[in-house]
């Protein structure tokens, strides 16, 4: 690789990025809006992690099938990714599958010119993320008609050049191809080509399942078919090789080629093939479920105790009292301190010697409650929990959409900061991305506590608050008779819709929710968001190549599955988690969204089995692959409604939409959106409330919207 100039991040740049990240999505509390390198795999250097050449001395500490830290099948270390060459038997026999992820000491990218990301970060995992698209590296590959998010069926054709199959059944997995356009380094300017070649599954992969990837027919800029590496050719053709890893993998590849052949894929013209196995459901979800069950048992049916911290009368025309309550919550982290880069004592899960979570005292945590003017009506208020946007806060929408929803539709609205993913956590995220990936352990642990804190807030509102009401200085702000604890719902937008998918999968108290501008997984969302340049700047500065950026996003995804929808979405309505009811959701998505790609929302719809709701005149804005249409009223299952803002189609490449005014967060302030969610929350019925297809082609929420 030709080295590129990397400059260290200055405190000024970090502070500017922190500010942009904080306000990037839904952060307006008042308004409520929100180079060319030859043929693929020819050996050569291993990039970020040691040498991936052929032959040489076998490292006894390296992955057994390789004998070295890098797979010489591809010319950059870490590729192909993910791969079962980095999966081995669990020496302690503790994981559900009996396997553990075991990268070599120098397999993974280096951060800030330091050592490689430590493999121990992933040693508790028994497989790879089902949300990660498998990827490899073909320098100089030409982008000439691969399946896209709008032509997914092409990936299932017999002659598709990219193949992803479920190993045991041979079933082809629908997908599209992303050649990484988040980098400008395409090999045409005298620098190395740093574009990763990625398959994006169009359905959520299963946990604990082996998959096989095969690629053929790729050409370079000169129009020539790209030659496979010598290592892969030896594996494919059965020819002699002095490369240690070839001989170690003969049996593995005999099985891979046999399964491909049974699925109708001949090996003769393959340029690369490999297998990988996803982590088990238990390995992915057990800590969050364990913490949930411990915490709910600790607080009981009444929920946590609380004190009234502050009361603000008449903060806006919709709200009679804005009240801050401070809950006393069970803590399952080693501490509840805010992140401080100078403090070595970072919060992680508090796990006892027996391997189980243990409570570590309590933490105080604020809940913002909006008592609307409609509290004085004859109808008691339902309980509506709001989830905030990217690195936002509980104050989101307090003078905008949330206040309107609370007053006009008679809800007692409340929210908390998503601990671990709110504005207070920006420094932690930046430092994890920008130089210390070990911090991701703390990042994910805090989010685990954060998800549970949200559940505890609902339990308190439906229990203690509904029984006692809220009084302050002898004045009753809301009486028990003015609260209907049986009517409970969740709504969230952007991050609140994304992470709200987890909430709606694990909640035992809420079974109906609105997910606005949602999607998953984050490794798909990030490059397609207008917010990516800030994150990309940090990660590009911290790593050596754009190739390493994509590998790092994949590695982060493996950890993030513990707290983001990739680990949970399938179980929202199908095969629910232990002691958890099934749930229904209403998905509102904006076509042309600049921040959260609607293609990720479509993936979510397919995963939860949602149907696309037909308008009252029997139409949809566009067909959505793999999602059935259905006329309302729907009284079962979940629904997807795409709002059309008359924008150009979203880019088919991994780039953000930029056409016109960003429709992100505009859906939630449209009258039909309010009406649709309110009826769903109250009755379970999903009905088309727009006049025709839901759209808004005016410059603001009041003009041109139906």
C-alpha positions in Angstrom: 0.0 0.0 0.0 1.2 3.5 -0.8 1.0 5.3 2.6 -1.4 8.2 2.9 -0.8 11.3 5.1 -2.5 10.9 8.4 -2.8 13.9 10.7 -3.5 13.6 14.4 -6.8 15.0 15.6 -6.4 18.3 17.5 -8.6 19.1 20.5 -10.2 21.8 18.4 -11.2 19.4 15.6 -12.5 17.0 18.3 -14.6 19.7 19.9 -16.0 20.8 16.6 -16.9 17.2 15.7 -18.5 16.7 19.1 -20.7 19.7 18.5 -21.7 18.6 15.0 -22.4 15.0 16.3 -24.6 16.3 19.1 -26.8 18.4 16.9 -26.8 16.2 13.8 -30.1 14.4 14.5 -33.1 15.6 16.4 -31.1 17.8 18.8 -33.2 21.0 18.6 -34.8 20.9 22.0 -37.0 24.0 21.4 -38.4 23.4 17.9 -38.6 19.6 18.1 -37.0 19.1 14.7 -34.3 17.7 14.2 -5.1 3.2 -5.4 -4.6 0.8 -8.1 -2.9 -2.2 -6.7 -2.7 -5.1 -9.1 -4.8 -8.2 -9.0 -6.7 -9.2 -6.0 -5.1 -11.4 -3.4 -1.6 -11.8 -4.9 0.1 -12.0 -1.6 2.1 -8.9 -0.7 1.9 -6.9 2.5 -0.8 -7.4 5.1 -1.5 -3.7 5.4 -2.5 -3.0 9.0 -1.4 -6.3 10.5 1.8 -8.0 9.7 2.8 -9.9 6.5 0.4 -12.0 4.4 2.9 -13.5 2.1 3.2 -17.1 1.2 5.3 -19.7 2.9 7.5 -18.5 5.8 7.6 -19.6 9.5 4.4 -20.8 11.1 3.4 -18.8 14.1 2.1 -21.3 16.8 0.0 -18.5 18.3 -1.7 -17.5 15.0 -5.1 -18.8 13.9 -4.5 -22.6 13.3 -5.8 -22.7 9.7 -3.5 -19.9 8.7 -0.3 -20.3 10.7 0.0 -16.5 10.5 -2.2 -13.6 11.5 -3.2 -12.6 8.0 -5.0 -14.7 5.4 -2.8 -14.8 2.3 -5.8 -15.4 0.1 -6.3 -11.6 -0.1 -3.6 -8.9 -0.3 -4.7 -6.8 2.7 -4.8 -8.2 6.2 -8.2 -8.8 7.7 -9.8 -9.8 4.4 -11.9 -11.6 3.6 -14.1 -10.5 6.5 -15.7 -12.1 8.4 -14.2 -15.6 8.0 -14.2 -18.9 9.9 -10.5 -19.1 9.8 -10.8 -16.8 12.8 -13.2 -19.1 14.7 -11.8 -21.9 16.9 -13.0 -24.2 19.7 -13.7 -22.4 23.0 -10.9 -23.6 25.3 -13.2 -22.9 28.3 -16.3 -24.5 26.8 -18.5 -21.5 28.0 -20.0 -20.2 24.8 -23.3 -21.6 23.5 -21.8 -22.8 20.2 -18.6 -24.1 21.7 -16.6 -21.7 19.5 -14.9 -18.4 20.0 -13.6 -15.7 17.7 -9.8 -15.7 17.7 -8.1 -13.1 15.6 -4.3 -13.1 15.5 -2.3 -10.5 17.4 -1.7 -8.4 14.2 -4.8 -9.4 12.1 -6.8 -6.3 12.9 -6.2 -2.6 11.9 -3.9 -0.4 13.9 -5.3 2.7 15.6 -3.4 6.0 15.7 -0.2 4.3 14.6 -0.2 2.1 17.7 -0.6 -1.7 18.0 -3.4 -3.6 16.2 -6.8 -3.6 17.7 -6.5 -6.3 20.5 -8.2 -9.6 19.5 -9.2 -10.1 23.2 -12.0 -7.6 22.6 -13.9 -10.2 20.6 -12.9 -13.4 22.5 -16.3 -13.6 24.2 -18.1 -13.9 20.9 -19.0 -17.3 19.4 -19.4 -16.0 15.9 -19.7 -13.0 13.7 -22.5 -10.4 13.3 -25.5 -11.4 11.3 -25.8 -7.7 10.4 -22.4 -7.5 8.8 -22.1 -7.7 5.1 -19.3 -10.0 4.1 -16.5 -8.2 2.3 -13.2 -8.6 0.5 -10.8 -6.7 -1.6 -10.4 -6.6 -5.4 -8.2 -3.6 -6.3 -9.1 -2.0 -9.6 -12.5 -3.7 -9.8 -14.9 -2.0 -12.1 -18.5 -1.3 -11.0 -20.4 -2.7 -13.9 -24.0 -3.7 -13.0 -23.9 -5.6 -9.7 -27.2 -6.1 -7.8 -28.3 -2.9 -6.1 -30.9 -2.1 -3.4 -33.4 -1.6 -6.2 -32.4 -4.8 -8.1 -32.1 -7.3 -5.3 -33.7 -10.1 -7.4 -30.6 -10.1 -9.6 -28.6 -11.6 -6.8 -30.8 -14.7 -6.9 -30.3 -15.4 -10.6 -28.4 -18.5 -11.5 -25.7 -16.4 -13.2 -25.2 -13.9 -10.5 -21.6 -13.0 -10.0 -22.0 -12.7 -6.3 -23.4 -15.6 -4.3 -24.3 -15.9 -0.6 -25.8 -19.1 0.6 -26.9 -20.7 3.8 -24.4 -23.5 4.1 -26.6 -26.2 5.5 -29.6 -25.7 3.1 -28.0 -24.1 0.1 -30.6 -21.4 0.1 -29.4 -18.3 -1.7 -29.5 -15.1 0.4 -30.8 -12.0 -1.4 -28.3 -9.2 -1.3 -26.9 -6.2 -3.1 -23.3 -5.1 -3.7 -21.6 -2.0 -2.3 -18.2 -1.1 -3.7 -17.0 1.4 -1.1 -17.6 4.9 -2.5 -17.2 6.5 0.9 -13.6 6.8 -0.1 -12.3 8.7 -3.2 -9.3 6.4 -3.4 -10.3 4.3 -6.3 -6.9 3.6 -7.8 -7.3 6.0 -10.7 -5.1 8.8 -9.4 -1.8 7.1 -8.8 -2.7 6.1 -5.3 -3.8 2.7 -4.1 -7.4 1.5 -4.7 -8.8 1.4 -1.1 -12.4 0.4 -2.0 -13.8 -2.6 -0.2 -16.1 -5.0 -2.1 -19.1 -5.7 0.1 -22.2 -7.9 -0.1 -25.2 -6.4 1.8 -27.7 -9.1 2.8 -31.2 -7.9 2.0 -32.6 -10.0 4.8 -31.4 -10.3 8.3 -29.2 -13.4 8.6 -29.9 -16.0 11.2 -28.0 -16.3 14.4 -25.8 -19.3 14.9 -25.7 -20.2 11.2 -22.9 -20.9 8.7 -22.8 -18.9 5.4 -20.7 -19.3 2.3 -19.7 -16.4 0.0 -18.6 -16.9 -3.6 -17.6 -14.3 -6.2 -16.9 -14.7 -9.9 -16.7 -12.7 -13.1 -15.3 -9.5 -11.7 -13.3 -7.4 -14.1 -10.7 -4.6 -13.6 -10.5 -1.2 -15.2 -8.9 -2.7 -18.3 -11.8 -4.9 -18.9 -9.9 -8.1 -17.9 -11.3 -10.7 -15.6 -9.4 -10.4 -12.3 -7.2 -13.3 -11.5 -7.7 -15.0 -8.2 -4.8 -15.1 -5.8 -2.4 -18.0 -6.0 -3.6 -19.2 -2.6 -7.2 -19.4 -3.7 -6.3 -21.0 -7.1 -4.4 -23.7 -5.3 -7.5 -24.3 -3.0 -9.9 -24.2 -5.9 -7.9 -26.3 -8.4 -6.3 -28.7 -5.9 -2.8 -27.9 -7.2 0.3 -28.2 -5.1 1.3 -25.3 -2.9 4.1 -24.6 -0.4 1.7 -22.2 1.4 1.0 -23.6 4.9 -2.6 -22.3 5.0 -3.5 -24.0 1.7 -2.7 -27.4 3.0 -4.4 -26.7 6.3 -7.6 -25.7 4.5 -7.9 -28.5 2.0 -10.7 -30.3 3.9 -12.5 -27.0 4.7 -12.6 -26.0 1.0 -13.6 -29.5 -0.2 -16.7 -28.9 2.0 -17.2 -25.3 0.8 -17.0 -26.3 -2.9 -19.2 -29.3 -2.3 -21.9 -27.2 -0.8 -21.6 -24.6 -3.5 -21.9 -27.3 -6.1 -25.1 -28.6 -4.5 -26.5 -25.1 -4.7 -25.7 -24.9 -8.4 -22.5 -22.9 -8.2 -19.5 -24.5 -10.0 -16.1 -23.7 -8.6 -14.2 -23.5 -11.9 -14.5 -19.7 -12.4 -14.6 -18.5 -8.8 -12.3 -15.7 -7.9 -12.8 -16.2 -4.2 -15.0 -18.1 -1.8 -15.0 -18.4 2.0 -17.3 -19.2 4.9 -18.3 -17.6 8.2 -20.6 -18.4 11.0 -22.8 -15.9 12.9 -22.9 -15.6 16.6 -25.7 -17.4 18.5 -28.7 -15.6 19.8 -27.9 -16.4 23.4 -24.3 -15.1 23.0 -25.6 -11.9 21.6 -28.6 -11.1 23.7 -28.1 -12.8 27.1 -26.5 -9.9 29.0 -29.2 -7.4 28.1 -32.0 -9.9 28.9 -30.2 -10.9 32.1 -29.9 -7.2 33.2 -33.5 -6.5 32.3 -34.8 -9.4 34.3 -32.7 -8.6 37.3 -33.6 -4.9 37.3 -37.4 -5.4 36.8 -37.3 -8.0 39.7 -35.5 -5.5 41.9 -38.0 -2.7 41.4 -41.1 -4.8 41.3 -44.5 -3.9 39.9 -44.4 -0.4 41.3 -41.1 0.4 39.7 -38.2 2.5 41.1 -38.7 5.1 43.7 -38.3 8.7 42.7 -38.2 12.3 43.9 -39.5 15.4 42.2 -36.5 17.4 41.1 -38.0 20.4 39.4 -41.3 21.7 38.0 -41.7 24.3 35.2 -45.2 25.6 34.8 -46.5 26.5 31.3 -43.3 26.1 29.3 -45.2 26.2 26.0 -48.8 26.4 24.8 -49.3 22.7 25.0 -47.7 21.8 28.3 -49.2 22.6 31.7 -46.2 21.3 33.7 -42.8 20.1 32.7 -41.6 17.9 35.5 -38.2 16.3 36.1 -38.3 13.2 38.3 -35.1 11.6 39.6 -35.4 7.8 39.8 -33.2 5.6 42.0 -32.2 2.7 39.7 -30.3 -0.6 40.3 -26.9 -0.3 38.7 -25.2 -3.2 36.9 -22.0 -1.4 35.9 -18.8 -1.0 37.8 -19.6 2.7 38.1 -22.0 5.3 36.8 -19.5 8.1 36.2 -19.5 10.2 33.0 -16.6 9.3 30.6 -13.4 11.1 31.5 -10.4 10.4 29.2 -8.1 11.0 32.2 -9.8 8.4 34.4 -8.6 4.8 33.8 -11.7 3.5 35.7 -14.1 3.1 32.8 -17.5 1.6 33.4 -18.0 -2.0 32.3 -20.5 -4.6 33.2 -20.3 -5.7 36.8 -19.8 -9.4 36.5 -19.2 -11.6 39.5 -16.9 -14.5 39.9 -19.7 -16.8 38.9 -20.0 -15.1 35.5 -23.3 -13.5 36.3 -24.3 -9.8 36.5 -24.4 -8.4 40.0 -26.1 -5.2 41.2 -23.6 -2.6 42.2 -25.7 -0.2 44.3 -27.9 2.4 42.6 -27.7 5.3 40.3 -29.9 8.4 40.1 -31.4 9.1 36.7 -33.7 11.8 35.5 -37.0 11.4 33.7 -38.6 14.4 31.9 -42.4 14.3 32.2 -44.7 16.4 30.1 -48.2 17.0 31.7 -50.3 18.5 28.9 -53.1 21.0 29.2 -55.5 18.2 28.1 -54.9 16.6 31.5 -57.9 18.7 32.7 -60.2 16.9 30.3 -62.5 14.0 31.1 -60.4 11.3 29.5 -57.3 9.9 31.4 -54.0 10.2 29.7 -52.1 7.2 28.3 -48.4 6.8 28.9 -46.2 7.6 25.9 -42.4 7.2 26.1 -40.2 9.1 23.6 -36.8 8.0 22.3 -34.4 10.8 21.2 -32.1 11.2 18.2 -28.4 10.7 17.6 -26.4 11.6 20.7 -29.4 13.7 21.8 -31.3 14.1 25.1 -34.6 13.6 26.8 -35.5 17.3 26.0 -36.0 16.4 22.3 -39.3 17.6 21.0 -40.3 19.2 24.3 -41.6 22.4 22.6 -42.4 20.7 19.3 -43.8 17.4 18.1 -43.8 15.7 21.5 -45.7 18.5 23.2 -48.2 18.5 20.3 -48.7 14.8 20.5 -49.2 14.9 24.3 -51.7 17.7 24.3 -53.7 17.2 21.1 -53.9 13.4 21.5 -54.1 13.1 25.3 -50.8 11.5 26.4 -48.7 11.8 29.4 -45.4 11.9 27.6 -42.0 11.2 29.2 -38.4 10.5 28.2 -35.0 9.8 29.5 -31.5 10.2 28.0 -30.4 6.9 26.4 -27.5 6.3 28.8 -24.5 5.3 26.8 -25.8 7.0 23.6 -26.7 10.5 24.5 -25.0 13.9 24.3 -22.9 13.1 27.4 -21.4 10.1 25.5 -19.9 12.0 22.5 -16.4 12.2 24.0 -16.5 8.4 24.7 -17.6 7.7 21.1 -14.9 9.9 19.6 -12.1 8.5 21.6 -13.3 4.9 20.9 -13.4 5.7 17.2 -10.3 7.8 17.2 -7.7 6.0 19.1 -8.8 3.6 21.8 -11.1 0.8 20.5 -10.9 -0.9 23.9 -13.4 1.8 25.0 -16.1 0.1 22.9 -16.4 -2.3 25.8 -17.5 0.6 28.0 -19.6 2.1 25.2 -21.7 -1.1 24.8 -21.9 -1.7 28.5 -23.3 1.7 29.1 -25.9 1.2 26.4 -26.9 -2.0 28.0 -27.7 -0.1 31.2 -29.3 2.6 29.1 -31.8 0.2 27.5 -32.7 -1.1 31.0 -33.1 2.4 32.4 -35.7 3.1 29.7 -37.7 0.1 30.7 -37.5 1.1 34.3 -38.8 4.5 33.5 -41.9 3.0 31.9 -42.3 0.6 34.9 -42.2 3.6 37.3 -44.8 5.6 35.3 -47.2 2.7 35.0 -46.7 1.7 38.6 -45.7 4.2 41.2 -46.7 7.3 39.3 -50.0 5.9 38.1 -50.9 4.9 41.7 -49.7 8.0 43.5 -49.9 10.8 40.9 -47.3 13.5 41.0 -47.4 16.2 43.7 -45.0 19.0 44.4 -44.9 21.4 47.4 -48.4 20.1 48.4 -49.9 20.7 44.9 -51.2 17.8 42.8 -49.8 18.2 39.3 -51.5 15.0 38.1 -53.8 12.7 40.0 -54.0 8.9 39.6 -57.5 9.2 38.2 -56.0 11.3 35.3 -53.6 8.4 34.2 -54.6 5.3 32.3 -51.7 2.9 33.1 -53.1 0.2 30.8 -52.5 2.4 27.7 -48.8 2.3 27.1 -46.8 3.0 24.0 -43.3 3.9 22.7 -42.3 6.3 19.9 -38.9 7.3 18.7 -37.3 8.9 15.7 -33.9 8.4 14.0 -31.7 7.0 16.8 -34.9 6.7 18.8 -36.4 4.6 16.0 -33.2 2.6 15.5 -32.6 1.8 19.2 -36.3 1.9 19.7 -36.3 -1.4 17.8 -34.3 -2.9 20.7 -36.7 -1.3 23.2 -39.7 -2.8 21.3 -38.0 -6.2 21.2 -37.1 -6.5 24.9 -39.9 -4.6 26.6 -42.3 -6.6 28.8 -44.6 -3.7 29.4 -45.0 -2.1 26.0 -46.2 -4.1 22.9 -47.0 -1.3 20.4 -44.6 1.3 19.2 -43.8 3.8 16.4 -40.3 3.6 14.9 -39.7 6.8 12.9 -36.8 7.0 10.4 -35.4 3.7 11.7 -33.1 1.1 10.2 -30.2 -1.1 10.9 -27.4 -2.2 11.1 -25.1 0.7 11.9 -22.4 -0.5 9.5 -24.9 -0.1 6.7 -26.3 3.2 7.9 -23.2 5.1 8.6 -21.8 5.6 5.1 -25.2 6.4 3.8 -25.7 9.3 6.3 -24.9 12.9 5.9 -23.5 12.7 9.4 -20.8 10.2 8.3 -18.1 12.7 7.2 -17.5 13.7 10.9 -17.3 10.1 12.0 -15.3 9.1 8.9 -12.8 11.9 9.5 -12.1 10.6 13.0 -11.9 7.0 11.9 -9.8 7.7 8.8 -7.4 9.7 10.9 -7.1 6.9 13.3 -6.5 4.0 10.8 -4.1 3.5 8.0 -6.3 3.0 5.0 -10.0 3.2 4.0 -9.9 -0.6 3.9 -9.2 -0.6 7.6 -12.2 1.7 8.1 -14.6 -0.8 6.7 -13.0 -3.7 8.7 -13.2 -1.6 11.8 -16.9 -0.9 11.2 -17.4 -4.6 10.9 -15.6 -5.2 14.1 -17.6 -2.6 15.9 -20.8 -4.2 14.6 -19.8 -7.5 16.2 -19.8 -5.7 19.6 -22.7 -3.4 18.9 -25.0 -6.3 18.2 -25.3 -6.6 22.0 -27.3 -3.4 22.0 -28.4 -2.4 18.5 -31.2 -3.9 16.3 -28.9 -6.3 14.5 -28.9 -8.5 17.5 -32.6 -8.2 18.3 -34.9 -7.1 15.4 -35.9 -10.6 14.2 -37.2 -11.4 17.7 -39.5 -8.4 17.9 -42.4 -10.4 16.4 -40.8 -13.8 15.7 -39.7 -16.3 18.3 -39.6 -13.7 21.1 -36.8 -13.6 23.6 -37.3 -15.4 26.9 -40.2 -14.1 29.1 -41.0 -11.5 26.5 -44.3 -10.9 24.6 -44.4 -10.4 20.9 -44.6 -6.8 19.7 -46.1 -4.8 16.8 -44.6 -1.7 15.3 -45.5 1.0 12.9 -42.6 2.0 10.7 -42.6 5.5 9.3 -39.8 6.2 6.8 -39.0 9.1 4.5 -37.9 8.4 1.0 -34.7 10.3 0.3 -33.8 10.7 4.0 -30.4 12.3 4.2 -29.5 10.8 7.6 -31.1 7.3 7.9 -31.3 5.5 4.6 -34.8 4.2 3.8 -33.1 1.0 2.4 -32.2 0.2 6.1 -35.8 0.8 7.1 -36.9 -1.6 4.4 -34.6 -4.2 5.8 -36.2 -3.6 9.2 -39.6 -4.1 7.7 -38.6 -7.4 6.1 -37.0 -8.5 9.3 -40.1 -7.9 11.5 -42.5 -9.2 8.9 -44.2 -5.8 8.3 -46.5 -5.2 5.4 -46.5 -2.0 3.4 -49.7 -0.2 4.0 -51.7 0.8 0.9 -53.0 4.3 0.7 -56.8 4.8 0.9 -56.8 4.7 -2.9 -54.8 1.5 -3.1 -51.3 2.8 -3.9 -47.8 2.9 -2.5 -45.0 5.4 -3.4 -42.8 2.6 -4.8 -42.6 -1.2 -4.5 -40.4 -2.4 -1.7 -38.6 -5.7 -2.4 -39.6 -8.5 -0.1 -42.4 -6.6 1.6 -46.0 -7.4 0.8 -48.6 -4.7 0.4 -51.9 -4.7 2.4 -54.9 -2.5 2.6 -55.9 -1.2 6.0 -57.3 -1.5 8.5 -54.6 -3.9 9.8 -55.3 -5.4 13.2 -52.4 -7.8 13.2 -48.7 -7.6 12.6 -46.6 -4.6 11.8 -46.7 -2.0 9.0 -44.4 0.1 6.9 -45.4 3.5 5.6 -43.1 5.3 3.3 -43.6 9.1 3.0 -42.8 10.6 -0.4 -41.3 14.1 -0.5 -40.9 14.2 -4.3 -37.1 13.9 -4.0 -34.7 12.1 -6.4 -34.1 8.4 -5.6 -31.5 7.7 -3.0 -28.0 6.9 -4.3 -27.6 3.2 -5.0 -24.0 3.5 -3.7 -23.0 3.8 -0.1 -23.4 7.5 -0.1 -25.9 9.8 1.6 -28.9 11.3 -0.2 -28.5 15.0 -0.8 -31.5 16.1 -3.0 -33.6 18.9 -1.7 -34.6 19.6 1.8 -33.7 16.7 4.2 -37.0 15.0 5.0 -35.5 13.4 8.1 -37.8 14.1 11.1 -40.4 15.9 8.9 -42.7 12.9 9.0 -43.4 13.1 12.7 -44.9 16.6 12.5 -47.5 15.7 9.8 -51.1 15.4 10.9 -51.6 12.0 9.3 -48.6 10.6 11.1 -50.0 11.8 14.5 -53.4 10.3 13.7 -52.0 7.0 12.4 -49.9 6.4 15.5 -52.5 7.5 18.0 -55.1 5.1 16.6 -52.6 2.3 16.6 -51.4 2.9 20.1 -55.0 3.0 21.4 -56.7 0.3 19.4 -54.1 -1.8 17.7 -55.5 -0.8 14.3 -53.3 0.6 11.6 -55.2 2.6 9.1 -54.3 4.7 6.1 -54.8 8.3 7.3 -53.2 10.2 4.4 -55.3 11.5 1.5 -53.8 9.2 -1.1 -50.1 8.4 -0.9 -48.4 10.0 2.1 -46.4 12.9 0.8 -45.3 16.4 1.4 -43.8 18.4 -1.5 -44.0 21.8 0.1 -41.1 23.8 1.7 -42.5 23.3 5.2 -44.8 21.2 7.2 -47.8 23.3 6.6 -47.7 23.4 2.8 -48.3 20.7 0.3 -48.6 17.9 2.9 -51.5 15.5 3.2 
